[in-house]
């Protein structure tokens, strides 16, 4: 509890001790650490998006998933994170959210909670797909049933791992058009997949 003088707002002179040689020794003063804060959410995003993206890319090794996970981190942090928090607190919080989002990603991707990975689990989950498997035949059947333009955009984005800009250059359209084509192609592929399974 603070001394009475501080509670009522009066200043109290600092205590001074005398060292053996007669010099005045004052106690160390406290100071604030990390008082630099971000101006707004835009500043938080601009300063941290590359850092979070690099973490996600290093963990998943896939540009598209890393972009999606980075977006998920910032969306998850949007409501609970105070803009008035210091830069260090913001970075620490974003790192914690990134870990949680990454854990959820691996849980969804692998279909089981990831606590430890032993060699057998890694070999089982990441075993290379055998050519001519059922899933490969199914994917080929779905792509074959799509119109040529839809098939090409899906091949570029998911099989060739092209960025939106690269796919746009390859198709000779704008980035916005590639997004629309990809969305429509995925919806059409879902319809085709439903027909194939029935």
N, C-alpha and C positions, 0 to 999 in steps of 0.2 A: 504494500500500500504506500502511496506517496506521502511524504511528510505533510503536515497540516498546512504549512505555508504555501505549498504548490497547489493544494486543493482549493484554496480560497483565492488564488491568483496573485499572491504576493511574491516578489522575487526575493530569493535568499542568496546572500553572497556565497560564492564557492568556498568550501573549506580549504585552507592552505596548511600544509604541514611543512615543517622545517626539517631539512635534511641535516645530517651531522655537521656539514660544513656551513650551515646558516642559509643555504639557498632555499628558496620557496619551491615546493613540489606540489603541483596541482594534479588532481586526478584526471585521467584521460577523458576527453569529451566524447560523447556519442554522436555519430553522424548517420544520416540516411544513406543507404547503399542502393544503387540502382533506381534513382528517382527519374530516369528517363522513361517516358511513356509514349505510346503511339497516339497520333492525333485522332485517327478514326479507323474504322474497319478496313477501309481501302489501304491504309498504310500497313496495317497488320498483314493483310493478304499479300501485298507487293513485297514486303520484306521477308516473308516466310514461305511463300509458295514454292520457290525453287528448292529450298531446304527440305520441305516435306516431300516434294516430288522425287528428289534424289534418294531419300530414304526408301520410299515406296518402290522405286525402280530397282534399287539394289536388292530389295527383298523379293520382288515378284519377277523381275527380269523381263517384263513385258510392258511396252509403252502404253498400250490402251488400258490395261488394268491399273498401271501406276497413275495414269491421269484420273481414272474413275475413283481410285482410292484417295487420291489427293483431294478431289472434290468432296468426297464423303467426310474426310477429316475436317475440312472447313465448315461444311454444313452442320456437322455434329458439334463443333465448337462455337458456332454462331450465337446460340442462345445463352449458354452458361458463362461464356468468357466475358469478363469485364474489360472494356476498352481502357479503363483507368489503371489497369494492372501494369506493372513495370515490364519492360522488354524481356527480362529474364523470366518472369513469371509466365508471360505469354508463350515464350518458346518452350518452357518446361511443360505447360499445359498442352500445347499442340503436340509435343512429343508423346505425352501420355495418351492423348486421343488417337494419335497415329498407331501406337501399339495396340490399342483396343480395336481399332478398325482393321488392322492387319490380322489380328487374331480371328476376328469375325470372317474375314476373307478366306483365310486358310481353313477355317471350320466349314464354311460353305463349299469351298473348292474340293477339299479332301473328304468331306462328308463325315468327319469325326473330329472330336476335339484334339487339338495339338498341344500336348504337354511335353512329351519327349519323342524323339524320333530315333528308333534303332535301325540298324541296317536292313532288317527284314521288312519293316514297314516302308522304308524308302524304296527298296527294290520292288515291292508289291505295288505301290502307288505310282511310281514313276517308271514302270516297265514300259519299254517302247511298244507302241501298237504294232501288231503284226499286219503286214500288208494283206488286203483282202478281207479284213475283219468286217463284221456286220455293221459297225458304226460308220466305217469308211464307205461301204456300199450304200448305206442309207444317205449319207451326206452327198455322195455323187448323184444319187437318184433325185434328191431334193434340188440340187443345183441344175440338173438336166431339165427339170420341169419348169424352171424359171425362165422368163424372157431374157434374151441375151444381155441387155443392159443391166438388169438386176443381178444376173449371174456374175457379170464382170466386176461390178462394184463390190460384191461380197468376196470374190476371189482376191481382189486387190487389198481390201481392208483386213480380211481375216486369214487368208491363206498366204498372201505375200507380205502381210504386216506393214502395209503402206500407211503413211499418215494421211490425214484428210487432204493436205496440200499435194502430196505425191499422187494420190488417187485422182484429184481434180486435174492435175497436169496430164496424167495418163489418159483420162477420159475427155479432156478438152472442155471442161466445164468449170464453174466456180465452186469454191469450197462449200458454200451454202447448198448448191445443187447436189453435191456429193452427199451431204447430210440427209437431204430429202430422199435421194435415191436409196441410200443405205437403209433408212427407216422403212420405206415402202418395200424394199427387197426383203427385209427381215420379217415384215408382216406377211408378205406373200409366201415366204419360206415356211412360216408357221402354219399357214393354211395348207400348203402342200404336204408338210410333215404330218398334219392331222389326217389328210386323205390317205397317205401311205400307210399309216398305222391302223386305219380302220378297215 
